[in-house]
Amino acid sequence: MGDFSYGTAALILLVYIVVDMLYAYYIICVEKRDPWRSAIVSSVLYSLLAFGVVSYSKNILYLFPLATGAFIGTFITVSWKKGDK
């Protein structure tokens, strides 16, 4: 296991909040049959996902901020879209 950095953990948390917000938004775009937005969001999403994989492959403890960020990101996006109805 590599070195653990609180700065990297915070960055992972923030990146995965954005990742899950984008993933939820991606699903919304696909449901709306919007090919351009879906494709753009997908390419940004997978670029950010690669950062997480590289980070937690060096130290498994980074999975905790990753999972927390995923939870927060999805919760924010679904709550936001729920209000649009």
PDB file with SEQRES, HELIX, SHEET and CRYST1 records, atoms N, CA, C and O in Angstrom:
SEQRES   1 A   85  MET GLY ASP PHE SER TYR GLY THR ALA ALA LEU ILE LEU          
SEQRES   2 A   85  LEU VAL TYR ILE VAL VAL ASP MET LEU TYR ALA TYR TYR          
SEQRES   3 A   85  ILE ILE CYS VAL GLU LYS ARG ASP PRO TRP ARG SER ALA          
SEQRES   4 A   85  ILE VAL SER SER VAL LEU TYR SER LEU LEU ALA PHE GLY          
SEQRES   5 A   85  VAL VAL SER TYR SER LYS ASN ILE LEU TYR LEU PHE PRO          
SEQRES   6 A   85  LEU ALA THR GLY ALA PHE ILE GLY THR PHE ILE THR VAL          
SEQRES   7 A   85  SER TRP LYS LYS GLY ASP LYS                                  
HELIX    1 AA1 TYR A    6  GLU A   31  1                                  26    
HELIX    2 AA2 PRO A   35  LYS A   58  1                                  24    
HELIX    3 AA3 ILE A   60  TYR A   62  5                                   3    
HELIX    4 AA4 LEU A   63  LYS A   82  1                                  20    
CRYST1    1.000    1.000    1.000  90.00  90.00  90.00 P 1           1          
ATOM      1  N   MET A   1       0.838  -1.172   0.000  1.00  0.00           N  
ATOM      2  CA  MET A   1       0.000   0.000   0.000  1.00  0.00           C  
ATOM      3  C   MET A   1       0.887   1.240   0.000  1.00  0.00           C  
ATOM      4  O   MET A   1       1.860   1.322   0.750  1.00  0.00           O  
ATOM      5  N   GLY A   2       0.540   2.197  -0.846  1.00  0.00           N  
ATOM      6  CA  GLY A   2       1.334   3.417  -0.945  1.00  0.00           C  
ATOM      7  C   GLY A   2       1.030   4.391   0.177  1.00  0.00           C  
ATOM      8  O   GLY A   2       0.241   4.110   1.079  1.00  0.00           O  
ATOM      9  N   ASP A   3       1.670   5.526   0.097  1.00  0.00           N  
ATOM     10  CA  ASP A   3       1.454   6.574   1.094  1.00  0.00           C  
ATOM     11  C   ASP A   3       0.042   7.133   0.978  1.00  0.00           C  
ATOM     12  O   ASP A   3      -0.519   7.213  -0.115  1.00  0.00           O  
ATOM     13  N   PHE A   4      -0.522   7.517   2.114  1.00  0.00           N  
ATOM     14  CA  PHE A   4      -1.846   8.125   2.160  1.00  0.00           C  
ATOM     15  C   PHE A   4      -1.686   9.624   2.365  1.00  0.00           C  
ATOM     16  O   PHE A   4      -0.951  10.062   3.250  1.00  0.00           O  
ATOM     17  N   SER A   5      -2.372  10.401   1.551  1.00  0.00           N  
ATOM     18  CA  SER A   5      -2.322  11.850   1.656  1.00  0.00           C  
ATOM     19  C   SER A   5      -3.742  12.383   1.853  1.00  0.00           C  
ATOM     20  O   SER A   5      -4.646  12.049   1.087  1.00  0.00           O  
ATOM     21  N   TYR A   6      -3.932  13.204   2.875  1.00  0.00           N  
ATOM     22  CA  TYR A   6      -5.251  13.792   3.103  1.00  0.00           C  
ATOM     23  C   TYR A   6      -5.638  14.740   1.970  1.00  0.00           C  
ATOM     24  O   TYR A   6      -6.818  14.875   1.646  1.00  0.00           O  
ATOM     25  N   GLY A   7      -4.657  15.388   1.374  1.00  0.00           N  
ATOM     26  CA  GLY A   7      -4.927  16.258   0.235  1.00  0.00           C  
ATOM     27  C   GLY A   7      -5.454  15.470  -0.956  1.00  0.00           C  
ATOM     28  O   GLY A   7      -6.416  15.881  -1.606  1.00  0.00           O  
ATOM     29  N   THR A   8      -4.815  14.325  -1.239  1.00  0.00           N  
ATOM     30  CA  THR A   8      -5.286  13.464  -2.321  1.00  0.00           C  
ATOM     31  C   THR A   8      -6.666  12.920  -1.996  1.00  0.00           C  
ATOM     32  O   THR A   8      -7.524  12.843  -2.875  1.00  0.00           O  
ATOM     33  N   ALA A   9      -6.890  12.540  -0.736  1.00  0.00           N  
ATOM     34  CA  ALA A   9      -8.203  12.022  -0.327  1.00  0.00           C  
ATOM     35  C   ALA A   9      -9.281  13.084  -0.529  1.00  0.00           C  
ATOM     36  O   ALA A   9     -10.375  12.769  -0.998  1.00  0.00           O  
ATOM     37  N   ALA A  10      -8.989  14.333  -0.181  1.00  0.00           N  
ATOM     38  CA  ALA A  10      -9.952  15.421  -0.376  1.00  0.00           C  
ATOM     39  C   ALA A  10     -10.221  15.650  -1.862  1.00  0.00           C  
ATOM     40  O   ALA A  10     -11.359  15.887  -2.267  1.00  0.00           O  
ATOM     41  N   LEU A  11      -9.167  15.578  -2.664  1.00  0.00           N  
ATOM     42  CA  LEU A  11      -9.332  15.744  -4.103  1.00  0.00           C  
ATOM     43  C   LEU A  11     -10.184  14.620  -4.682  1.00  0.00           C  
ATOM     44  O   LEU A  11     -11.050  14.867  -5.521  1.00  0.00           O  
ATOM     45  N   ILE A  12      -9.945  13.400  -4.243  1.00  0.00           N  
ATOM     46  CA  ILE A  12     -10.743  12.263  -4.700  1.00  0.00           C  
ATOM     47  C   ILE A  12     -12.209  12.454  -4.309  1.00  0.00           C  
ATOM     48  O   ILE A  12     -13.106  12.209  -5.116  1.00  0.00           O  
ATOM     49  N   LEU A  13     -12.446  12.887  -3.086  1.00  0.00           N  
ATOM     50  CA  LEU A  13     -13.814  13.144  -2.631  1.00  0.00           C  
ATOM     51  C   LEU A  13     -14.497  14.149  -3.569  1.00  0.00           C  
ATOM     52  O   LEU A  13     -15.613  13.905  -4.029  1.00  0.00           O  
ATOM     53  N   LEU A  14     -13.844  15.258  -3.848  1.00  0.00           N  
ATOM     54  CA  LEU A  14     -14.424  16.286  -4.718  1.00  0.00           C  
ATOM     55  C   LEU A  14     -14.613  15.782  -6.150  1.00  0.00           C  
ATOM     56  O   LEU A  14     -15.644  16.032  -6.774  1.00  0.00           O  
ATOM     57  N   VAL A  15     -13.608  15.072  -6.662  1.00  0.00           N  
ATOM     58  CA  VAL A  15     -13.711  14.549  -8.027  1.00  0.00           C  
ATOM     59  C   VAL A  15     -14.875  13.573  -8.133  1.00  0.00           C  
ATOM     60  O   VAL A  15     -15.599  13.584  -9.129  1.00  0.00           O  
ATOM     61  N   TYR A  16     -15.064  12.733  -7.126  1.00  0.00           N  
ATOM     62  CA  TYR A  16     -16.140  11.744  -7.216  1.00  0.00           C  
ATOM     63  C   TYR A  16     -17.514  12.313  -6.899  1.00  0.00           C  
ATOM     64  O   TYR A  16     -18.525  11.701  -7.246  1.00  0.00           O  
ATOM     65  N   ILE A  17     -17.573  13.462  -6.254  1.00  0.00           N  
ATOM     66  CA  ILE A  17     -18.851  14.175  -6.180  1.00  0.00           C  
ATOM     67  C   ILE A  17     -19.228  14.601  -7.596  1.00  0.00           C  
ATOM     68  O   ILE A  17     -20.362  14.409  -8.033  1.00  0.00           O  
ATOM     69  N   VAL A  18     -18.267  15.179  -8.304  1.00  0.00           N  
ATOM     70  CA  VAL A  18     -18.501  15.610  -9.685  1.00  0.00           C  
ATOM     71  C   VAL A  18     -18.786  14.405 -10.581  1.00  0.00           C  
ATOM     72  O   VAL A  18     -19.688  14.462 -11.417  1.00  0.00           O  
ATOM     73  N   VAL A  19     -18.035  13.320 -10.421  1.00  0.00           N  
ATOM     74  CA  VAL A  19     -18.232  12.121 -11.234  1.00  0.00           C  
ATOM     75  C   VAL A  19     -19.661  11.614 -11.102  1.00  0.00           C  
ATOM     76  O   VAL A  19     -20.315  11.337 -12.107  1.00  0.00           O  
ATOM     77  N   ASP A  20     -20.143  11.493  -9.892  1.00  0.00           N  
ATOM     78  CA  ASP A  20     -21.486  10.950  -9.737  1.00  0.00           C  
ATOM     79  C   ASP A  20     -22.567  11.933 -10.148  1.00  0.00           C  
ATOM     80  O   ASP A  20     -23.642  11.527 -10.590  1.00  0.00           O  
ATOM     81  N   MET A  21     -22.293  13.216 -10.005  1.00  0.00           N  
ATOM     82  CA  MET A  21     -23.238  14.196 -10.541  1.00  0.00           C  
ATOM     83  C   MET A  21     -23.299  14.065 -12.060  1.00  0.00           C  
ATOM     84  O   MET A  21     -24.377  14.110 -12.651  1.00  0.00           O  
ATOM     85  N   LEU A  22     -22.139  13.905 -12.684  1.00  0.00           N  
ATOM     86  CA  LEU A  22     -22.108  13.722 -14.133  1.00  0.00           C  
ATOM     87  C   LEU A  22     -22.755  12.412 -14.556  1.00  0.00           C  
ATOM     88  O   LEU A  22     -23.450  12.360 -15.570  1.00  0.00           O  
ATOM     89  N   TYR A  23     -22.531  11.355 -13.784  1.00  0.00           N  
ATOM     90  CA  TYR A  23     -23.127  10.058 -14.135  1.00  0.00           C  
ATOM     91  C   TYR A  23     -24.650  10.128 -14.073  1.00  0.00           C  
ATOM     92  O   TYR A  23     -25.334   9.628 -14.967  1.00  0.00           O  
ATOM     93  N   ALA A  24     -25.177  10.744 -13.028  1.00  0.00           N  
ATOM     94  CA  ALA A  24     -26.632  10.894 -12.919  1.00  0.00           C  
ATOM     95  C   ALA A  24     -27.148  11.762 -14.071  1.00  0.00           C  
ATOM     96  O   ALA A  24     -28.187  11.466 -14.659  1.00  0.00           O  
ATOM     97  N   TYR A  25     -26.420  12.828 -14.386  1.00  0.00           N  
ATOM     98  CA  TYR A  25     -26.815  13.701 -15.485  1.00  0.00           C  
ATOM     99  C   TYR A  25     -26.722  12.970 -16.829  1.00  0.00           C  
ATOM    100  O   TYR A  25     -27.551  13.177 -17.715  1.00  0.00           O  
ATOM    101  N   TYR A  26     -25.718  12.123 -16.968  1.00  0.00           N  
ATOM    102  CA  TYR A  26     -25.565  11.318 -18.183  1.00  0.00           C  
ATOM    103  C   TYR A  26     -26.804  10.450 -18.401  1.00  0.00           C  
ATOM    104  O   TYR A  26     -27.328  10.379 -19.513  1.00  0.00           O  
ATOM    105  N   ILE A  27     -27.265   9.798 -17.352  1.00  0.00           N  
ATOM    106  CA  ILE A  27     -28.459   8.952 -17.463  1.00  0.00           C  
ATOM    107  C   ILE A  27     -29.673   9.791 -17.861  1.00  0.00           C  
ATOM    108  O   ILE A  27     -30.491   9.365 -18.677  1.00  0.00           O  
ATOM    109  N   ILE A  28     -29.781  10.970 -17.285  1.00  0.00           N  
ATOM    110  CA  ILE A  28     -30.881  11.872 -17.632  1.00  0.00           C  
ATOM    111  C   ILE A  28     -30.802  12.254 -19.114  1.00  0.00           C  
ATOM    112  O   ILE A  28     -31.822  12.261 -19.804  1.00  0.00           O  
ATOM    113  N   CYS A  29     -29.605  12.570 -19.605  1.00  0.00           N  
ATOM    114  CA  CYS A  29     -29.424  12.939 -21.013  1.00  0.00           C  
ATOM    115  C   CYS A  29     -29.755  11.777 -21.944  1.00  0.00           C  
ATOM    116  O   CYS A  29     -30.361  11.979 -22.997  1.00  0.00           O  
ATOM    117  N   VAL A  30     -29.364  10.571 -21.565  1.00  0.00           N  
ATOM    118  CA  VAL A  30     -29.665   9.399 -22.381  1.00  0.00           C  
ATOM    119  C   VAL A  30     -31.181   9.169 -22.419  1.00  0.00           C  
ATOM    120  O   VAL A  30     -31.742   8.878 -23.476  1.00  0.00           O  
ATOM    121  N   GLU A  31     -31.836   9.301 -21.267  1.00  0.00           N  
ATOM    122  CA  GLU A  31     -33.295   9.147 -21.236  1.00  0.00           C  
ATOM    123  C   GLU A  31     -33.986  10.154 -22.151  1.00  0.00           C  
ATOM    124  O   GLU A  31     -35.006   9.841 -22.766  1.00  0.00           O  
ATOM    125  N   LYS A  32     -33.431  11.357 -22.241  1.00  0.00           N  
ATOM    126  CA  LYS A  32     -34.007  12.401 -23.096  1.00  0.00           C  
ATOM    127  C   LYS A  32     -33.598  12.238 -24.559  1.00  0.00           C  
ATOM    128  O   LYS A  32     -34.017  13.021 -25.412  1.00  0.00           O  
ATOM    129  N   ARG A  33     -32.787  11.232 -24.849  1.00  0.00           N  
ATOM    130  CA  ARG A  33     -32.286  10.966 -26.200  1.00  0.00           C  
ATOM    131  C   ARG A  33     -31.509  12.157 -26.767  1.00  0.00           C  
ATOM    132  O   ARG A  33     -31.699  12.546 -27.919  1.00  0.00           O  
ATOM    133  N   ASP A  34     -30.639  12.720 -25.943  1.00  0.00           N  
ATOM    134  CA  ASP A  34     -29.812  13.865 -26.337  1.00  0.00           C  
ATOM    135  C   ASP A  34     -28.397  13.359 -26.613  1.00  0.00           C  
ATOM    136  O   ASP A  34     -27.587  13.262 -25.690  1.00  0.00           O  
ATOM    137  N   PRO A  35     -28.087  13.035 -27.881  1.00  0.00           N  
ATOM    138  CA  PRO A  35     -26.803  12.392 -28.178  1.00  0.00           C  
ATOM    139  C   PRO A  35     -25.581  13.264 -27.909  1.00  0.00           C  
ATOM    140  O   PRO A  35     -24.565  12.751 -27.440  1.00  0.00           O  
ATOM    141  N   TRP A  36     -25.645  14.550 -28.186  1.00  0.00           N  
ATOM    142  CA  TRP A  36     -24.483  15.408 -27.980  1.00  0.00           C  
ATOM    143  C   TRP A  36     -24.133  15.548 -26.514  1.00  0.00           C  
ATOM    144  O   TRP A  36     -22.982  15.349 -26.125  1.00  0.00           O  
ATOM    145  N   ARG A  37     -25.118  15.888 -25.698  1.00  0.00           N  
ATOM    146  CA  ARG A  37     -24.849  16.027 -24.261  1.00  0.00           C  
ATOM    147  C   ARG A  37     -24.417  14.702 -23.654  1.00  0.00           C  
ATOM    148  O   ARG A  37     -23.494  14.660 -22.841  1.00  0.00           O  
ATOM    149  N   SER A  38     -25.076  13.631 -24.042  1.00  0.00           N  
ATOM    150  CA  SER A  38     -24.710  12.314 -23.513  1.00  0.00           C  
ATOM    151  C   SER A  38     -23.260  11.978 -23.832  1.00  0.00           C  
ATOM    152  O   SER A  38     -22.525  11.494 -22.971  1.00  0.00           O  
ATOM    153  N   ALA A  39     -22.852  12.233 -25.065  1.00  0.00           N  
ATOM    154  CA  ALA A  39     -21.488  11.914 -25.493  1.00  0.00           C  
ATOM    155  C   ALA A  39     -20.453  12.787 -24.782  1.00  0.00           C  
ATOM    156  O   ALA A  39     -19.407  12.293 -24.360  1.00  0.00           O  
ATOM    157  N   ILE A  40     -20.741  14.070 -24.651  1.00  0.00           N  
ATOM    158  CA  ILE A  40     -19.803  14.976 -23.986  1.00  0.00           C  
ATOM    159  C   ILE A  40     -19.658  14.611 -22.509  1.00  0.00           C  
ATOM    160  O   ILE A  40     -18.546  14.518 -21.989  1.00  0.00           O  
ATOM    161  N   VAL A  41     -20.791  14.407 -21.844  1.00  0.00           N  
ATOM    162  CA  VAL A  41     -20.754  14.050 -20.422  1.00  0.00           C  
ATOM    163  C   VAL A  41     -20.029  12.723 -20.233  1.00  0.00           C  
ATOM    164  O   VAL A  41     -19.261  12.566 -19.284  1.00  0.00           O  
ATOM    165  N   SER A  42     -20.265  11.777 -21.120  1.00  0.00           N  
ATOM    166  CA  SER A  42     -19.614  10.466 -21.023  1.00  0.00           C  
ATOM    167  C   SER A  42     -18.098  10.581 -21.137  1.00  0.00           C  
ATOM    168  O   SER A  42     -17.373   9.931 -20.384  1.00  0.00           O  
ATOM    169  N   SER A  43     -17.612  11.390 -22.060  1.00  0.00           N  
ATOM    170  CA  SER A  43     -16.157  11.504 -22.224  1.00  0.00           C  
ATOM    171  C   SER A  43     -15.510  12.185 -21.015  1.00  0.00           C  
ATOM    172  O   SER A  43     -14.427  11.782 -20.591  1.00  0.00           O  
ATOM    173  N   VAL A  44     -16.152  13.203 -20.460  1.00  0.00           N  
ATOM    174  CA  VAL A  44     -15.621  13.853 -19.259  1.00  0.00           C  
ATOM    175  C   VAL A  44     -15.682  12.888 -18.079  1.00  0.00           C  
ATOM    176  O   VAL A  44     -14.746  12.795 -17.285  1.00  0.00           O  
ATOM    177  N   LEU A  45     -16.790  12.179 -17.981  1.00  0.00           N  
ATOM    178  CA  LEU A  45     -16.990  11.224 -16.889  1.00  0.00           C  
ATOM    179  C   LEU A  45     -15.892  10.165 -16.852  1.00  0.00           C  
ATOM    180  O   LEU A  45     -15.311   9.910 -15.797  1.00  0.00           O  
ATOM    181  N   TYR A  46     -15.607   9.555 -17.981  1.00  0.00           N  
ATOM    182  CA  TYR A  46     -14.600   8.494 -17.999  1.00  0.00           C  
ATOM    183  C   TYR A  46     -13.185   9.019 -17.785  1.00  0.00           C  
ATOM    184  O   TYR A  46     -12.327   8.299 -17.275  1.00  0.00           O  
ATOM    185  N   SER A  47     -12.939  10.256 -18.165  1.00  0.00           N  
ATOM    186  CA  SER A  47     -11.631  10.848 -17.883  1.00  0.00           C  
ATOM    187  C   SER A  47     -11.432  11.018 -16.377  1.00  0.00           C  
ATOM    188  O   SER A  47     -10.355  10.735 -15.851  1.00  0.00           O  
ATOM    189  N   LEU A  48     -12.476  11.483 -15.689  1.00  0.00           N  
ATOM    190  CA  LEU A  48     -12.389  11.647 -14.239  1.00  0.00           C  
ATOM    191  C   LEU A  48     -12.342  10.297 -13.515  1.00  0.00           C  
ATOM    192  O   LEU A  48     -11.665  10.160 -12.495  1.00  0.00           O  
ATOM    193  N   LEU A  49     -13.055   9.312 -14.039  1.00  0.00           N  
ATOM    194  CA  LEU A  49     -13.032   7.979 -13.421  1.00  0.00           C  
ATOM    195  C   LEU A  49     -11.625   7.390 -13.420  1.00  0.00           C  
ATOM    196  O   LEU A  49     -11.241   6.694 -12.481  1.00  0.00           O  
ATOM    197  N   ALA A  50     -10.868   7.667 -14.460  1.00  0.00           N  
ATOM    198  CA  ALA A  50      -9.503   7.149 -14.542  1.00  0.00           C  
ATOM    199  C   ALA A  50      -8.649   7.670 -13.387  1.00  0.00           C  
ATOM    200  O   ALA A  50      -7.798   6.945 -12.871  1.00  0.00           O  
ATOM    201  N   PHE A  51      -8.869   8.914 -12.982  1.00  0.00           N  
ATOM    202  CA  PHE A  51      -8.137   9.486 -11.847  1.00  0.00           C  
ATOM    203  C   PHE A  51      -8.374   8.669 -10.585  1.00  0.00           C  
ATOM    204  O   PHE A  51      -7.436   8.385  -9.840  1.00  0.00           O  
ATOM    205  N   GLY A  52      -9.614   8.293 -10.344  1.00  0.00           N  
ATOM    206  CA  GLY A  52      -9.941   7.485  -9.163  1.00  0.00           C  
ATOM    207  C   GLY A  52      -9.293   6.121  -9.196  1.00  0.00           C  
ATOM    208  O   GLY A  52      -8.768   5.651  -8.187  1.00  0.00           O  
ATOM    209  N   VAL A  53      -9.326   5.487 -10.346  1.00  0.00           N  
ATOM    210  CA  VAL A  53      -8.739   4.146 -10.469  1.00  0.00           C  
ATOM    211  C   VAL A  53      -7.242   4.188 -10.186  1.00  0.00           C  
ATOM    212  O   VAL A  53      -6.716   3.340  -9.465  1.00  0.00           O  
ATOM    213  N   VAL A  54      -6.566   5.170 -10.751  1.00  0.00           N  
ATOM    214  CA  VAL A  54      -5.129   5.299 -10.520  1.00  0.00           C  
ATOM    215  C   VAL A  54      -4.855   5.548  -9.039  1.00  0.00           C  
ATOM    216  O   VAL A  54      -3.901   5.003  -8.484  1.00  0.00           O  
ATOM    217  N   SER A  55      -5.684   6.366  -8.400  1.00  0.00           N  
ATOM    218  CA  SER A  55      -5.472   6.702  -6.988  1.00  0.00           C  
ATOM    219  C   SER A  55      -5.682   5.505  -6.069  1.00  0.00           C  
ATOM    220  O   SER A  55      -4.829   5.215  -5.230  1.00  0.00           O  
ATOM    221  N   TYR A  56      -6.813   4.802  -6.215  1.00  0.00           N  
ATOM    222  CA  TYR A  56      -7.053   3.711  -5.277  1.00  0.00           C  
ATOM    223  C   TYR A  56      -6.263   2.458  -5.610  1.00  0.00           C  
ATOM    224  O   TYR A  56      -6.157   1.557  -4.778  1.00  0.00           O  
ATOM    225  N   SER A  57      -5.706   2.383  -6.813  1.00  0.00           N  
ATOM    226  CA  SER A  57      -4.833   1.250  -7.089  1.00  0.00           C  
ATOM    227  C   SER A  57      -3.494   1.408  -6.367  1.00  0.00           C  
ATOM    228  O   SER A  57      -2.773   0.432  -6.158  1.00  0.00           O  
ATOM    229  N   LYS A  58      -3.167   2.647  -5.988  1.00  0.00           N  
ATOM    230  CA  LYS A  58      -1.947   2.894  -5.211  1.00  0.00           C  
ATOM    231  C   LYS A  58      -2.183   2.701  -3.722  1.00  0.00           C  
ATOM    232  O   LYS A  58      -1.272   2.304  -2.995  1.00  0.00           O  
ATOM    233  N   ASN A  59      -3.408   2.982  -3.258  1.00  0.00           N  
ATOM    234  CA  ASN A  59      -3.726   2.835  -1.836  1.00  0.00           C  
ATOM    235  C   ASN A  59      -5.227   2.624  -1.693  1.00  0.00           C  
ATOM    236  O   ASN A  59      -6.019   3.508  -2.021  1.00  0.00           O  
ATOM    237  N   ILE A  60      -5.609   1.467  -1.211  1.00  0.00           N  
ATOM    238  CA  ILE A  60      -7.014   1.090  -1.114  1.00  0.00           C  
ATOM    239  C   ILE A  60      -7.812   1.989  -0.157  1.00  0.00           C  
ATOM    240  O   ILE A  60      -9.040   2.037  -0.233  1.00  0.00           O  
ATOM    241  N   LEU A  61      -7.125   2.690   0.731  1.00  0.00           N  
ATOM    242  CA  LEU A  61      -7.824   3.598   1.654  1.00  0.00           C  
ATOM    243  C   LEU A  61      -8.517   4.745   0.921  1.00  0.00           C  
ATOM    244  O   LEU A  61      -9.425   5.371   1.468  1.00  0.00           O  
ATOM    245  N   TYR A  62      -8.093   5.024  -0.313  1.00  0.00           N  
ATOM    246  CA  TYR A  62      -8.742   6.075  -1.090  1.00  0.00           C  
ATOM    247  C   TYR A  62     -10.151   5.683  -1.535  1.00  0.00           C  
ATOM    248  O   TYR A  62     -10.895   6.522  -2.043  1.00  0.00           O  
ATOM    249  N   LEU A  63     -10.520   4.419  -1.348  1.00  0.00           N  
ATOM    250  CA  LEU A  63     -11.880   4.005  -1.683  1.00  0.00           C  
ATOM    251  C   LEU A  63     -12.915   4.669  -0.772  1.00  0.00           C  
ATOM    252  O   LEU A  63     -14.060   4.860  -1.181  1.00  0.00           O  
ATOM    253  N   PHE A  64     -12.528   5.021   0.454  1.00  0.00           N  
ATOM    254  CA  PHE A  64     -13.476   5.656   1.376  1.00  0.00           C  
ATOM    255  C   PHE A  64     -13.905   7.042   0.894  1.00  0.00           C  
ATOM    256  O   PHE A  64     -15.106   7.301   0.815  1.00  0.00           O  
ATOM    257  N   PRO A  65     -12.971   7.947   0.568  1.00  0.00           N  
ATOM    258  CA  PRO A  65     -13.431   9.233   0.035  1.00  0.00           C  
ATOM    259  C   PRO A  65     -14.108   9.087  -1.329  1.00  0.00           C  
ATOM    260  O   PRO A  65     -14.994   9.872  -1.669  1.00  0.00           O  
ATOM    261  N   LEU A  66     -13.695   8.086  -2.111  1.00  0.00           N  
ATOM    262  CA  LEU A  66     -14.299   7.838  -3.404  1.00  0.00           C  
ATOM    263  C   LEU A  66     -15.779   7.466  -3.229  1.00  0.00           C  
ATOM    264  O   LEU A  66     -16.644   8.030  -3.899  1.00  0.00           O  
ATOM    265  N   ALA A  67     -16.065   6.526  -2.339  1.00  0.00           N  
ATOM    266  CA  ALA A  67     -17.447   6.094  -2.104  1.00  0.00           C  
ATOM    267  C   ALA A  67     -18.282   7.222  -1.496  1.00  0.00           C  
ATOM    268  O   ALA A  67     -19.453   7.383  -1.843  1.00  0.00           O  
ATOM    269  N   THR A  68     -17.697   7.987  -0.609  1.00  0.00           N  
ATOM    270  CA  THR A  68     -18.415   9.114   0.005  1.00  0.00           C  
ATOM    271  C   THR A  68     -18.753  10.170  -1.046  1.00  0.00           C  
ATOM    272  O   THR A  68     -19.863  10.701  -1.068  1.00  0.00           O  
ATOM    273  N   GLY A  69     -17.800  10.466  -1.905  1.00  0.00           N  
ATOM    274  CA  GLY A  69     -18.048  11.421  -2.982  1.00  0.00           C  
ATOM    275  C   GLY A  69     -19.117  10.937  -3.941  1.00  0.00           C  
ATOM    276  O   GLY A  69     -19.938  11.725  -4.409  1.00  0.00           O  
ATOM    277  N   ALA A  70     -19.111   9.641  -4.239  1.00  0.00           N  
ATOM    278  CA  ALA A  70     -20.133   9.061  -5.117  1.00  0.00           C  
ATOM    279  C   ALA A  70     -21.518   9.216  -4.499  1.00  0.00           C  
ATOM    280  O   ALA A  70     -22.469   9.586  -5.188  1.00  0.00           O  
ATOM    281  N   PHE A  71     -21.633   8.937  -3.221  1.00  0.00           N  
ATOM    282  CA  PHE A  71     -22.914   9.070  -2.522  1.00  0.00           C  
ATOM    283  C   PHE A  71     -23.409  10.518  -2.581  1.00  0.00           C  
ATOM    284  O   PHE A  71     -24.561  10.774  -2.931  1.00  0.00           O  
ATOM    285  N   ILE A  72     -22.532  11.453  -2.239  1.00  0.00           N  
ATOM    286  CA  ILE A  72     -22.916  12.869  -2.202  1.00  0.00           C  
ATOM    287  C   ILE A  72     -23.310  13.367  -3.594  1.00  0.00           C  
ATOM    288  O   ILE A  72     -24.311  14.067  -3.749  1.00  0.00           O  
ATOM    289  N   GLY A  73     -22.530  13.009  -4.586  1.00  0.00           N  
ATOM    290  CA  GLY A  73     -22.807  13.461  -5.954  1.00  0.00           C  
ATOM    291  C   GLY A  73     -24.136  12.984  -6.486  1.00  0.00           C  
ATOM    292  O   GLY A  73     -24.883  13.757  -7.085  1.00  0.00           O  
ATOM    293  N   THR A  74     -24.438  11.713  -6.271  1.00  0.00           N  
ATOM    294  CA  THR A  74     -25.726  11.185  -6.727  1.00  0.00           C  
ATOM    295  C   THR A  74     -26.873  11.809  -5.948  1.00  0.00           C  
ATOM    296  O   THR A  74     -27.897  12.171  -6.527  1.00  0.00           O  
ATOM    297  N   PHE A  75     -26.704  11.933  -4.642  1.00  0.00           N  
ATOM    298  CA  PHE A  75     -27.759  12.512  -3.806  1.00  0.00           C  
ATOM    299  C   PHE A  75     -28.083  13.937  -4.246  1.00  0.00           C  
ATOM    300  O   PHE A  75     -29.253  14.304  -4.353  1.00  0.00           O  
ATOM    301  N   ILE A  76     -27.054  14.738  -4.500  1.00  0.00           N  
ATOM    302  CA  ILE A  76     -27.262  16.129  -4.928  1.00  0.00           C  
ATOM    303  C   ILE A  76     -28.000  16.183  -6.262  1.00  0.00           C  
ATOM    304  O   ILE A  76     -28.962  16.937  -6.407  1.00  0.00           O  
ATOM    305  N   THR A  77     -27.559  15.394  -7.232  1.00  0.00           N  
ATOM    306  CA  THR A  77     -28.148  15.466  -8.567  1.00  0.00           C  
ATOM    307  C   THR A  77     -29.587  14.972  -8.585  1.00  0.00           C  
ATOM    308  O   THR A  77     -30.452  15.609  -9.188  1.00  0.00           O  
ATOM    309  N   VAL A  78     -29.852  13.856  -7.937  1.00  0.00           N  
ATOM    310  CA  VAL A  78     -31.212  13.322  -7.929  1.00  0.00           C  
ATOM    311  C   VAL A  78     -32.139  14.269  -7.159  1.00  0.00           C  
ATOM    312  O   VAL A  78     -33.283  14.471  -7.565  1.00  0.00           O  
ATOM    313  N   SER A  79     -31.665  14.843  -6.069  1.00  0.00           N  
ATOM    314  CA  SER A  79     -32.478  15.814  -5.331  1.00  0.00           C  
ATOM    315  C   SER A  79     -32.777  17.044  -6.183  1.00  0.00           C  
ATOM    316  O   SER A  79     -33.893  17.563  -6.164  1.00  0.00           O  
ATOM    317  N   TRP A  80     -31.780  17.504  -6.926  1.00  0.00           N  
ATOM    318  CA  TRP A  80     -31.937  18.669  -7.805  1.00  0.00           C  
ATOM    319  C   TRP A  80     -32.946  18.379  -8.916  1.00  0.00           C  
ATOM    320  O   TRP A  80     -33.831  19.193  -9.182  1.00  0.00           O  
ATOM    321  N   LYS A  81     -32.814  17.222  -9.564  1.00  0.00           N  
ATOM    322  CA  LYS A  81     -33.718  16.877 -10.668  1.00  0.00           C  
ATOM    323  C   LYS A  81     -35.129  16.583 -10.153  1.00  0.00           C  
ATOM    324  O   LYS A  81     -36.107  16.804 -10.867  1.00  0.00           O  
ATOM    325  N   LYS A  82     -35.234  16.093  -8.933  1.00  0.00           N  
ATOM    326  CA  LYS A  82     -36.544  15.812  -8.340  1.00  0.00           C  
ATOM    327  C   LYS A  82     -37.349  17.104  -8.227  1.00  0.00           C  
ATOM    328  O   LYS A  82     -38.570  17.098  -8.381  1.00  0.00           O  
ATOM    329  N   GLY A  83     -36.665  18.203  -7.959  1.00  0.00           N  
ATOM    330  CA  GLY A  83     -37.320  19.498  -7.840  1.00  0.00           C  
ATOM    331  C   GLY A  83     -37.763  20.084  -9.163  1.00  0.00           C  
ATOM    332  O   GLY A  83     -38.552  21.029  -9.181  1.00  0.00           O  
ATOM    333  N   ASP A  84     -37.267  19.537 -10.296  1.00  0.00           N  
ATOM    334  CA  ASP A  84     -37.629  20.044 -11.623  1.00  0.00           C  
ATOM    335  C   ASP A  84     -39.006  19.573 -12.091  1.00  0.00           C  
ATOM    336  O   ASP A  84     -39.534  20.092 -13.075  1.00  0.00           O  
ATOM    337  N   LYS A  85     -39.582  18.610 -11.407  1.00  0.00           N  
ATOM    338  CA  LYS A  85     -40.857  18.035 -11.877  1.00  0.00           C  
ATOM    339  C   LYS A  85     -41.994  18.969 -11.717  1.00  0.00           C  
ATOM    340  O   LYS A  85     -43.125  18.630 -12.065  1.00  0.00           O  
TER     341      LYS A  85                                                      
END                                                                             
